[in-house]
Amino acid sequence: MSSVRHAARQVGYENRAFWRNPAAAFFTIFLPFMFLVLFNAIFNDESIDIEGGSVDISVFYVPGIAALSVIGACYTNIGMTVAISRDLGVLKRVRGTPLAPWAFIAGRVIHAMLLALLLVAIVIVAGAVLYDVEVPDTMPAVVVTVLIGGAAFCALGMAITVVIPNSDSAPSIVNATVLPLLFISDVFIPLQDPPGWVDTLGDIFPIKPFAEALQASFNPYNTGNGFEWDNLAVVAAWGVFGLIVALRYFSWEPRR
């Protein structure tokens, strides 16, 4: 069997393993929906100024929670599960099988990106049904943005395993590197005239450019095709950085 078929079978295995863990599958699917409902309930009937005019707060939170879904499915999921598998010796044992190492990693990454697309679709449908958020005509831009962002955050998820010493510290380190940025990156809170250093810090890291790229696609005043190439370039650059770090320093052996 070719390595490509191995990778395809690995995607199928990752999918079956995910859905056969009901607790993990439930919370992975339910959490973005819960955040969408929670934030819309807290900021009910408020509006927000965006480029071109003012919109209901739900138009902000649908792409914001969609961005959160991609980050959770790709960066958080990959970072934690790969580090835990390494600590348990799973990665070391995989190296001793006929499965090509790249096919094993590709299986996890492709499954994470497919899961991200599913979560984004759920958030968009929930926004349309519950909050009358129009499904934009710029859906091709949404799909491309999700794919570029998903690939970049998967690469960063692999890169963060380099600094994770063991499975016990994986949740702490992964969450510590992402949660603070979510609050300054127009995902949880729509920042209006933030301090300059907060704005600059958000622009440097990939979460804010990714969220802004998705929000541009949902902007009803946007007459373009929805592609935010400047923001996508920042996200892609971080993905290349994560890939370089992972290729150079990734370890299949448990840390001693």
N, C-alpha and C positions, 0 to 999 in steps of 0.2 A: 504494500500500500504506500502511495506517495505521501510526502509530508503535508501536502495541501489537504489530502483526504483525512489525514490524522488531525489536522487543525479543525476541519469541519466537524469531525466526530467529537473533538474536545468541546467545541461550542455546544453540541447537543448534550454532552455529559454535564457541562456547567449549567445548562438550562434545567435539566432534570433534577440535578442536585439542589438548585435554588428553589424550585417549586415543591420539592419534597421536604423542605424545611418550612412548615407552615408559619411558624412564628416570625422567622426572618423575612419571608416573602410578604406576610401581612403588614409588618411595620415598614418595610421598604416601600410598599405601594401606598400604605395609608398615611404615612407621615407627611408627604407633600400635600395631600388633600387636606389633612388636618391643619397644616400651617396656612393654607389658602383660606379656609373657612375662618380660622382664628383671627388672622390679621384683618380680614374684611369685616368681621364682627367688631373688632376693637375700633377700627377707623371707619365705621359705617357712615355713609352719606357725606364723607369728606371728598374733596377734590384736590387735584395736584396740578401744578403748572408744569407743562412740558414744552418742548420745542414746537411752537405753532399755536398753542392755546392751552386750555384747561380740560382735564378729563377726570372721570370718576376714579377713585383710588383703586378700584378693582382692575382697571386697565394697567395700572402699575404693578399690581401683585401677581397677575397671571404670568407675565414673562419673568418676573422676579423669582417666583416659586418654581417656574420651569428651569431657570438657571440653577436654583438650589437642587433640584432633582438630578440634573446632569452631574453636578459636583458630587452629590452623595453617591450616585450609582457608579461613577468612574473614579474619582480621587479617593473618597473615603472608603468605598468598598474595596478597591484594588489595594490601597495602602494597608488596610487592616488584614484582609484575608491572606494576602501574599506573605506578610510578616508572620502571621500566625502559622501558616503552612510551613514556612521555613523553620520556625522554632520547633514544630512538631516533627520535623524530619521528612515531611512529605516531598519538598522540593528535592532533597538529596536522593530520595528513592526514585523520583521521576527521572533523574539523570541516568539511572541504571536500567531504564526500560527502553524499548524500541521507539518510544515517542520522542520526536525531536524537541529539544528544549524550546525552540521558537514556536513550535506548534502548541505547546502547553500554554505559553504566555499569550499567544494569539487567541487561543480559545477563551481565556479569561477576559481579555481586552474586548474582543468582538461581542461576547455575551454582555459585558458591562455597557457597551455602546447601544446594543439592541434594547437593553433594559432602560437606558436613558431615553431612547426614543419613545418607548412605551409610556414612561412616566410623564414625559412632556405632552404626549397625546391625551393622557388622562387629565392633566392640569388644564389643557386648552378646552377640552370638552366640559369639564366641571365649570370653568369660567363662563363658557357660553350658556350652559344650562342654568346655573345658579345666579349668575351676576350679569347676564346679557352682554358679555364681552364679545364683540364681533370677531369671528375667525378671520384673520387678515387675508387679503389677496396675495400677500407676500410670503406665502407658505414655503415656496422654494428657498427663500432666504432663511427662514426659520430652520428648515431641515439642514441646510448647509452649515449654518451657525452651530447647530447642535452637534453635527458630525465633527466639525473642526474643534469645538470646545470639548467634546467627549474624548477625542483622540489626545488632545493636549493634557487634559486632566488625568487620563489613564497613564500617560507618560510621567506626569508629576507624581502620581500615586506609586508607580514603580520606583521613582527616584527617592521618595520619602522613606522607603524601606531601608535605604542605605544608612540612615541615622537612627533607625529603630533597633535597640539592642536585643529585645525579646518580646514575646507575645503579650506579656502583661502590660508593657508600656505602649503597645501599639495604639489602643484607643486614645490614650492621653496625648500622645505626640501628634497623631493625625488630627484630632479635634482642636488641639492648641494651635495648629498651623492654619486652620481654616475658619474657625468660629469668629475670632476677632475681626477678620477681614470681611465676613458677611455683614457685619454691622456698619462698616464704613464703605460698602461697595454698592449701595442702592439695591439691596436684596431684601433685608428685613425692614429697613426704615428708609423712606424717601428723604434724603438729606437736602435741605434747602439752605443755601449759603453756609456750608460748613467751614470751619477754620481751614486756612490754606494748606497746612501740613496734612490735615486729614484728606483733603481733596487730592493732594499730590501723592500721598501714600496709596490711596485707592487706585490712582491711575497707573502706578508702577506695577502692581500685582495683577494677575490675570482675571480675577473674579469680577471686578467692576467693568472692564472692557467687555467681558463676555455678557454680563447682565445688560449693559447698555446696547450691545448689538442685538439682543433679543427684544429689548424694549422698543428699539427703533422700528422693528418689524410690526409691532402692535400700535404704533403711533398713528392715529387716524388722520393726522395732518400731514403725514409723510407722503409725498407724491412720487417718491422714487421706487426702486425695486426692493428696498428693504435691506440691502447689503451694506454693512458698515465695515468697509475694508480696512480702515485704520485700526479699529478695535480688534478685528479678526487677526490682523497682522501681529498685534501685541500678544494675543492668545496663542497664536501659532508659534511665535518666538519662544514663549515660555514652554510650549510643548517640545520644541527642538532642544531647549536647555534640559528639560527633564529626561528626554531620550538619551542625550549625551551622558548625563550623570548615571543613568541606569545602565547603559552599555559599558561604562568604564568601571563602575564600583559595585554593581549588583552582585550579591552572593547567594549561591544555592545552599550553602552550608549553614547550619545553626550557629549563632554567635556563641563563643565560649566565654 
